[in-house]
Amino acid sequence: MTEYLVVSAVAGEARYVPGGVPVVVTGVGKTAAAVAVSRALGERDTTELVVLNVGTTGALRDGLSGLFLPSTVINHDVNADAVRAIGLDPQDELPIEGGDGTVLASGDVFVADPDVRARLAERAHLVDMEAYGVVYACRAYGVPVRVVKHVSDSADEAALDWPALVDASAKALGEWVTDHLR
């Protein structure tokens, strides 16, 4: 029987996850996410486990709203071309099974600058700060992962209002988890 582990960056994003479902709160950023997920996976039997990474996201393109299940997560703040130039694989793009075709840029930069938003929008639809670390850790452990993101803002100056916007996203994410577990 499939077991689920919900992972979010902050407790507020998982506020409406049904009781009884284990939740790991990672903290902000790719490194914190990778460490927290690795620790959680190392402490449990992962044979039938699926990780559900739920959280808020910024829309990099106008008109995007609602819930998304990205198919690819990219590490947007690594110099992948330079790493490739020295003969190494930066693993800067990771596929996510069961996605909807969207691309999620993930990095340690909180995107609120229009120039950064425009540059990222050339490669991705959405942006967050943890999904790459979550997916990377799950791949290392051989554990399936689904990334479920709800647009909270437009990755511009409005993103600075995130604390006031997270609850609406958390409700939509909690509803998705509830429906998915049925």
N, C-alpha and C positions, 0 to 999 in steps of 0.2 A: 504494500500500500504506500502510495506517495506521501511523503512528509514535506512540509514547506517551512522555510525559514525566510522571514521578511527582513529585509535590510533597508535602512534609511539613514540619511546623514544626521538628521536631528529628530528628536522624539515627536515634535509637532507634525512631521510629515506622516508618521505612522499612528497618529492619535486615534484614528477610526478603524484600525485593523481589528478584526474580531478577536475577542478574548480567547485565550487558549492557544493562539498562534504565536510561536516564539518570534521575537523581534530583536534584532541587533541594531543598535544605534552606533554608527561608526565615527561620528565627528566629521568635520568639513575637510574636503580635499581627497585626492587620489591616494596618497600615502596612508592617511588615517583609515580610509575605506579598505585598502588592501590588507593592512595589518589586522583590522577588526574582523574582517571576513575570514582571513586565514586562521586567526585564533579560534573563531567560532567553528569553522570546518574541522580543525584539528581536534576539537573537543567532542565531536559526535560521530556517530555512524552515518556515513554519507551515501550508503548503498541506494536508498530510495529517496534521497533528498533532492529537492528543487529549491533554488534560491530565487526569491522574488525581490528585485531591487526596485522599491517604490520611492518616488520623490518628485520634487518640483523641477521644472526646467524653464529656461528662457527660450522664447521663439526668436530665431535668427532671421526669419522671413516674415514679412507682413501677412496677416490673415490666418496665421496658425493659432489654433486654440484647442482646448480640450485635452483628451488623453491620447498618448502615443505609446507604441511598443516598438522601439527602434530595432532595426535589423543589423546595424553596424554602429560601433562606438569607436571614435578616433581620439587619440591622445593629441590634443591640439597644441600643447605647449612644449613639445619636444622637437628638436631640430632633426627631423627624420632624414632629410636629404643628406645632411652632414654625416649622420650615423651610417647611412647606406654607402656614402662615398668612401668610408674607411673599411667597407666590406662586412659590416654587421647589419643584422635585421633589427630595426627598432620596434617591430611589432606595434606599429602606430595605428593600425586598423584591425579591430577584432570583430568577427561576425557574431551575431546573436541569433540563434534559431528561433523561429516562430514570430519574427518581427513583421512589421507592417510596411517595410520599405524605407522608413525614415532613417536618417543618419544623425547621430548624436555626437557632438563635439564635447569632449570632457577634458577639463584641465583645472589647474589650481588658480587660474585667473577668474575673479568675479567679474563677469562681463556687464558693464554699464556704459561703456564708451561706444559711440556710434561707428567710429572707424574700426575698432576691433570687431564689432558686430558684423559690419559689412564684409570684412576679410573672412571671418568664419562662415558667413552665409554662402560663400563661394563653394564650400566643401560640405556643409551640413545644414540641417533644418533646425536643430535644437542645440542647446548648450546646458551642461551641468558641471559639477565639480567632483563627482564621485564614481560615476558608472564605470569608467575605464578601470579603476582600481578594483571594483567589485567583480567585473567580468574577468579581469586578469587573474585574480585569486581563484575564482571558480574554475577557470580553465586549468590552472596549476593542480587543482585537486580533482579534476575530472567530474565536476558537479555541474549539471545543467542550470542555466540561469535565464530568467526572463527579466527584462528591464521595462518598467512601466513608469512613464513620466507624464505629469500633468503640467500644462503651461500655466505658470503663475504670473509671468511678465513678458515683456518684449525685449529683454536683454539690452535695455537702454537706461536712461536715467530713472525710468519708472521702476527698474529692478531694485533700487534703493528702498522701495516700499515693501520689499519681500516679507518682512515680519508681519505686516498687516494682511498679506495675501495668502500666506501659507495654509491657513485653516480651510479656505474654500478648496484648495487643491487636495488637502488631506481628506476631506469628505469624499471627493471623487475617487481618490486612490483607495480609500477604505471600502467603497462600494464595489470597485473592481475586484479587490481581493475577496470580498464576501461572495460575489458572483462566481469568481474563478474556483473557489473552494467547494462550491456546490456540486 
